[in-house]
Amino acid sequence: MKQRKIPMRMCVNCREMKPKKELLRLVKSASGDIGIDLTGKMPGRGAYVCREETCVVTARKQKRIERAFGTSNCGGVYDALLNIAGGDCGEQ
């Protein structure tokens, strides 16, 4: 039987190509709001980030998501990503 092609996407932070299911998709809607797309089917401009806490923290420090979407307000998105990634940067 023929194997199906696995869609690959690049993380905006670490720039590694990974299978789409291993990454979290972020979406910028037409109104300019940025949200997390858990289904992978929301309309709008998309960007992907790893599910690892270290990758999300580094993306926050270097403002990778703001650069990917060309905006300056992503404050709540990083907190939501950290909750999904399995940690909170305040705990250490």
N, C-alpha and C positions, 0 to 999 in steps of 0.2 A: 504494500500500500504506500502511496506517495505521502511524504511528510508535508505538513502545512508550514508555511513560512511564519516565523515569529516576528511580529513588528518590534523594531528597536527604536529607542528614543534616547536623546542625550540629556543628561542632567545639566542644569544651568550653572551649577556650582563646580562640581568635580570634572565636568566635561567628558564623562565616561558614557559609552553606549551600553545600555542595559535593556532587557526586555521591558516592554511597556507596562506589564502588570507589576513589575518590581518598583515602579516609580509612582510618585504622587503628581497628579495633573493640577495645575493652577490655570484659571481662566479669567481673562479680562473681558467683561461683557461690553456691549455697545454703549452702555451708560457710563463706563469707566470703573465699575466696581470690580474688585479682584476677589475671587473665592476659590475654594478647593472643590474640585470635581472628582468625586469618588467613583462615579459611573464611567467617566471617560467619554461622555457623549454630549456635554453641554456645548451650546454654540458660543463662539467667540475665539479670541486669540489665546492660544495655549502655550504653557511652558511646563517643564517637568523638573522635579527635584527628587533626590533619593529619599528613602524612608529612614535613613540613619540620622540620629540626633546630631552627630558631629557635622554632617553635611548641611543640615538646616541652620545650625549655629553659625557656621562659617558663611553661609549665604546671607544671614542677617548682618554679620559684621561687614561684609564687603558689598552689601546692597545689590546682590545679584538679581533679585526678583524685580526691584525697581528698574534696573537697567534693561531687563528682558522686556518689560512692558512699557518703558518710557514714562513712568509716573513717579510721584514722590510720596505717595501715601499707601504703605503696606503694613502698617503697625500691627493690626489684629491678625493678619494672615500668618505671621511668623509664630505667634502664640498657638494658633490652631494647628499649625504644622508640627510644633513640638509636642502637643498633646497626642496627635496621631502617630508621630514617630516613636513614641513610647518614653518620653521623658520631659522634664522641665528644666530649663537651664538654671533656675534658681536653686535646685537641689544639687549639692555637691559636698 
